[in-house]
Amino acid sequence: MTSKHYASNNAIIVPKLKAGFIITGMTLDEKYGLMVHLTKYLHPERERIAINRIGESR
């Protein structure tokens, strides 16, 4: 599952991070500004691989 939000939208981003989403990217959109991309992996092995690629360990 993925979602994209304004980087300043802590009311949405923080609960999603607590629910297991991870930050997988950021973009600068000419219309909306800085956006944060969140992903929740439904398969534990894929999540482990993604976190490894980010450089974080869980």
The 8 nearest C-alpha neighbors of each residue, nearest first, counted from 0:
[[1, 39, 38, 40, 2, 41, 37, 20],
 [2, 0, 38, 37, 39, 3, 36, 20],
 [1, 3, 37, 36, 38, 4, 0, 35],
 [4, 2, 36, 35, 37, 34, 1, 5],
 [5, 3, 35, 34, 6, 8, 2, 36],
 [4, 6, 34, 8, 7, 33, 35, 3],
 [5, 7, 34, 35, 8, 33, 4, 9],
 [6, 8, 5, 9, 4, 33, 12, 34],
 [9, 7, 5, 10, 6, 11, 12, 4],
 [8, 10, 12, 11, 13, 7, 6, 14],
 [9, 11, 8, 12, 13, 14, 7, 15],
 [12, 10, 9, 13, 8, 14, 15, 4],
 [11, 13, 9, 15, 14, 10, 8, 16],
 [12, 14, 16, 15, 9, 11, 17, 10],
 [15, 13, 17, 16, 12, 11, 18, 10],
 [14, 16, 18, 12, 17, 13, 20, 11],
 [17, 15, 20, 13, 19, 18, 14, 21],
 [16, 18, 14, 15, 19, 13, 20, 12],
 [19, 17, 15, 16, 20, 14, 39, 13],
 [20, 18, 16, 17, 39, 21, 15, 40],
 [21, 19, 39, 16, 38, 15, 37, 18],
 [22, 20, 38, 37, 16, 23, 39, 19],
 [23, 21, 37, 24, 36, 38, 20, 35],
 [24, 22, 37, 36, 21, 38, 25, 35],
 [25, 23, 36, 22, 35, 26, 37, 34],
 [24, 26, 35, 34, 36, 27, 33, 23],
 [27, 25, 34, 33, 28, 35, 24, 36],
 [26, 28, 33, 32, 34, 29, 25, 31],
 [27, 29, 32, 31, 30, 26, 33, 34],
 [28, 30, 32, 31, 27, 33, 26, 34],
 [29, 31, 28, 32, 27, 33, 34, 5],
 [32, 30, 28, 29, 33, 34, 5, 27],
 [33, 31, 28, 27, 29, 30, 34, 5],
 [32, 34, 27, 6, 26, 5, 28, 31],
 [33, 35, 5, 6, 26, 4, 25, 27],
 [36, 34, 25, 6, 4, 3, 24, 5],
 [35, 37, 3, 24, 23, 25, 2, 22],
 [38, 36, 22, 2, 21, 1, 23, 20],
 [39, 37, 1, 20, 21, 0, 40, 23],
 [40, 38, 20, 0, 19, 41, 21, 1],
 [39, 41, 46, 42, 38, 45, 0, 43],
 [40, 42, 39, 43, 46, 0, 45, 44],
 [41, 43, 45, 40, 44, 46, 47, 39],
 [44, 42, 46, 45, 47, 41, 40, 48],
 [45, 43, 47, 46, 42, 48, 49, 40],
 [46, 44, 48, 47, 42, 43, 49, 40],
 [45, 47, 43, 49, 40, 44, 48, 50],
 [48, 46, 44, 50, 45, 49, 51, 43],
 [47, 49, 51, 45, 46, 50, 52, 44],
 [50, 48, 46, 52, 51, 47, 45, 53],
 [49, 51, 53, 47, 52, 48, 55, 46],
 [50, 52, 48, 54, 49, 53, 55, 47],
 [53, 51, 49, 54, 50, 48, 55, 47],
 [54, 52, 50, 51, 55, 49, 23, 48],
 [55, 53, 51, 52, 50, 56, 49, 48],
 [54, 56, 50, 53, 51, 57, 52, 49],
 [57, 55, 51, 50, 54, 47, 53, 52],
 [56, 55, 50, 47, 51, 46, 54, 48]]
